[in-house]
Amino acid sequence: MERIHFIKEAKHSTHALAWQLVVQGGVMIFLGLTIVLYPQLLILFFAFAFILMGLGSIAAAYKIRKFAKKFDSFFDVFG
């Protein structure tokens, strides 16, 4: 039973990370197109992009670390 729960949680975690990357990619494309139309906003958009990427990376690292801990406990149980 623990194994099935682990697999479902792994699927949910990877699905959440994938959507996070899709949203981040969409925002980056929007920012890129806006910069092409309004080049004077380049510095503001770069700052926003770096903040967004930093927050996204921290969130992804947290989720991966949380998943890795469960993965380790899974192997402790099922060896």
C-alpha positions in Angstrom: 0.0 0.0 0.0 2.9 2.4 0.8 4.4 1.6 -2.6 1.2 2.7 -4.4 1.0 5.9 -2.4 4.6 6.6 -3.2 4.1 6.2 -6.9 1.0 8.4 -6.9 2.8 11.1 -5.0 5.8 10.9 -7.4 3.4 11.3 -10.3 1.8 14.3 -8.7 5.1 15.9 -7.9 6.4 15.6 -11.4 3.1 16.9 -12.8 3.3 19.9 -10.5 6.9 20.6 -11.6 6.0 20.3 -15.2 3.2 22.8 -14.9 5.5 25.2 -13.1 7.9 25.0 -16.0 5.1 25.6 -18.5 3.9 28.7 -16.7 7.4 30.0 -16.3 8.1 29.4 -20.0 4.9 31.2 -21.0 5.8 34.2 -18.9 9.3 34.3 -20.4 7.9 34.2 -23.9 5.5 37.0 -23.0 8.3 39.1 -21.6 10.5 38.4 -24.7 7.8 39.6 -27.0 7.1 42.7 -24.9 10.7 43.6 -25.0 10.7 43.4 -28.8 7.8 45.8 -28.9 9.0 48.1 -26.1 12.9 47.9 -25.8 13.0 50.7 -23.2 11.5 48.2 -20.7 14.4 45.8 -21.1 16.0 46.4 -17.7 12.7 46.1 -15.8 11.9 42.8 -17.6 15.3 41.4 -17.0 15.0 42.1 -13.3 11.5 40.5 -13.2 12.7 37.5 -15.2 15.6 36.9 -12.8 13.4 37.2 -9.8 10.9 34.8 -11.4 13.5 32.3 -12.3 15.1 32.4 -8.9 11.8 31.8 -7.1 10.9 29.0 -9.5 14.3 27.4 -9.0 13.9 27.6 -5.2 10.4 26.1 -5.4 11.6 23.3 -7.7 14.6 22.5 -5.5 12.3 22.3 -2.4 9.9 19.9 -4.1 12.8 17.7 -5.4 14.4 17.6 -2.0 11.0 16.7 -0.4 10.5 13.9 -3.0 14.1 12.6 -2.5 13.5 12.2 1.2 10.5 10.1 0.5 12.4 8.1 -2.1 15.1 7.3 0.5 12.5 6.2 3.1 10.8 4.1 0.4 14.1 2.2 -0.2 14.6 1.8 3.5 11.2 0.1 3.8 11.3 -2.0 0.6 15.1 -2.3 0.3 
